[in-house]
Amino acid sequence: MKSQLIPILGDQLSPDIASLRQADKAAAIILMCEVAEEATYVRHHKKKIAFIFSAMRHFANELRQAGWTVDYVALDDTENCGSLRGEVARAVERHGTIAVTITAPGEWRLLEDMQGWPCQPTILSDDRFLCSDSAFAAWAEGRKTLRMEYFYRDMRRATGLLMDGDQPEGGKWNFDHDNRKPARGEQHFPGVPRFAPDALTAEVLALVAERFADHFGDLEPFWFAATRADAQVALAHFIDHALARFGDFQDAMLLKEKFLSHAVLGLYINCGLLDALSVCRAVEAAYRKGHVPLNAAEGFIRQVIGWREYVRGIYWLKMPDYIANNALEATRPLPDFYWTGDTEMACVRACVVQTREEAYAHHIQRLMVTGNFALLAGVDPYAVHQWYLAVYADAYEWVELPNTLGMSQFADGGLLASKPYAASGAYIDRMSDYCKNCSFDVKAKNGAKACPFNYLYWDFLVRHEARLRRNPRMAQMYRTYDKLADDRKLAIAQDAKRFLSNL
Ligand SMILES: Cc1cc2nc3c(=O)[nH]c(=O)nc-3n(C[C@H](O)[C@H](O)[C@H](O)COP(=O)(O)OP(=O)(O)OC[C@H]3O[C@@H](n4cnc5c(N)ncnc54)[C@H](O)[C@@H]3O)c2cc1C
């Protein structure tokens, strides 16, 4: 007789997740369900939905092979009621009196819902992260500013990663200074391993093609890993072929190189196919064996045990209010070209088209192109958040929201970023080859042919002067603006007005 029901969510595909660790195989039923509500509360990219459903089906099989009883509700099961709450209620009815135990979800919305489920589930904290919610709250307590760098050092000490006794390996905590090289087209980048869909994935692709035809994004070619074993292959490929230059070209962008030396592992880590700490240990081992330089290993590990843990800490510390932040009072609707790619700005077009094709863009494409444009144009940060949450295969609210609302849109007023990530076309030109193919002229400051980032940048500073001029990190830019001739200032205001009113 089974006495425990354990719902496993689509981003909880780890065999040692808290709810499975405490369960008795003989007494437990694992419940997994593909529900329309989760696939459509934002209209997720087709590749993302296919990835999660396929990874879920493969994980269910792994669990069965390991001796668990799995009750799997597929999206097209006739009785599927479409919501998680409803499916758990149906399972409770199917299996008789049963205690429900679940690992806490990654989104506030779901946690709040679960707390009201009539079956009164026991909710276990998700200990796949290095820093628990309460440890982060204790770290944040009483600090004037919550800067990532100090948090990161504590994580290095706690994990022992790249430590030399109690000192950081190489004598410095952070080698970011070495990590800002632009890339050139002639450099060789290894690309990502591509996994041919197996029969299970093929079934999911057919289902997604039929049910989510009107969602954003190209479903095929579908090449993501859907199993733990294939995700390990992707990790090994990154360490062997890309990691050594991860640091060097972390901020670079090239039209024909979608992945450069990035890991493209976020989607696997975030849904549980890879474990974040094990990934970092593998990266550290490559450094210790002399296969990769310190700036690469440190740069990667900082992203995972620093930024990833830090944004999660901020999310749980500040939700539910955080999502409504709009410090810059931005209200413009998201321009249509975020969905169509139909814009003359070559950089925005490249990032949107790549996003549509791959459900992937790397950090600088997200931050300094699509994010930067939305910031300068004053787009409503909630709309920007919904876009990022929908379009990337690695997007879950706990990680996406602080990155979008805080880091990229400055909508939390500087809690997460010490200054807005705003930049003119010169930055994009320096770090990419996009401007070469643009119908705007990145060298021109004003006029119909000038790169819109150029005048929108100054216009943004003017619009937000009351808040930003007193920020010491912005002082230099305001001094530069102050020195511009009056006719240039007038041209900036007129160009920005013309461009924004035509958006
Ligand atoms: C506006 C915006 C939205 C974002 N939305 C998401 C999101 O929904 N999900 C997501 O995982 N990341 C998000 N990021 C962070 C980052 O862009 C992605 O983690 C990264 O691009 C994933 O690609 P990768 O695996 O190739 O990462 P790499 O660049 O190779 O980095 C390695 C790993 O470090 C971690 N990482 C790097 N930067 C961050 C960061 N800022 N926050 C958290 N983890 C980080 C990820 O686990 C990533 O896989 C966002 C960033 C911005 C600016």
The ligand as a Gaussian input file, in Angstrom:
#p B3LYP/6-31G(d) Opt

LIG

0 1
 C       18.087000      40.180000     -18.671000
 C       18.712000      38.887000     -18.267000
 C       17.926000      37.781000     -18.075000
 C       18.511000      36.570000     -17.673000
 N       17.697000      35.495000     -17.480000
 C       18.244000      34.326000     -17.053000
 C       17.429000      33.192000     -16.841000
 O       16.242000      33.222000     -17.047000
 N       18.017000      32.042000     -16.410000
 C       19.360000      31.973000     -16.190000
 O       19.849000      30.904000     -15.805000
 N       20.141000      33.038000     -16.357000
 C       19.638000      34.202000     -16.803000
 N       20.458000      35.273000     -17.016000
 C       21.884000      35.150000     -16.704000
 C       22.765000      34.662000     -17.858000
 O       22.547000      35.466000     -18.970000
 C       22.519000      33.198000     -18.198000
 O       22.660000      32.409000     -17.039000
 C       23.504000      32.672000     -19.224000
 O       23.461000      33.476000     -20.377000
 C       23.200000      31.226000     -19.571000
 O       23.999000      30.794000     -20.629000
 P       25.248000      29.835000     -20.394000
 O       24.801000      28.609000     -19.733000
 O       25.942000      29.722000     -21.694000
 O       26.092000      30.681000     -19.371000
 P       27.604000      31.110000     -19.241000
 O       27.758000      32.506000     -19.712000
 O       28.479000      30.115000     -19.862000
 O       27.785000      31.105000     -17.654000
 C       27.929000      29.892000     -16.944000
 C       26.836000      29.690000     -15.936000
 O       26.867000      30.702000     -14.945000
 C       25.561000      30.968000     -14.448000
 N       25.275000      32.394000     -14.641000
 C       25.965000      33.266000     -15.404000
 N       25.500000      34.526000     -15.236000
 C       24.472000      34.425000     -14.380000
 C       23.574000      35.378000     -13.820000
 N       23.653000      36.688000     -14.088000
 N       22.605000      34.928000     -13.002000
 C       22.517000      33.624000     -12.699000
 N       23.346000      32.676000     -13.181000
 C       24.316000      33.086000     -14.007000
 C       24.606000      30.095000     -15.242000
 O       24.315000      28.948000     -14.492000
 C       25.412000      29.746000     -16.485000
 O       25.030000      28.527000     -17.055000
 C       19.907000      36.490000     -17.448000
 C       20.684000      37.622000     -17.648000
 C       20.099000      38.809000     -18.057000
 C       20.955000      40.001000     -18.254000

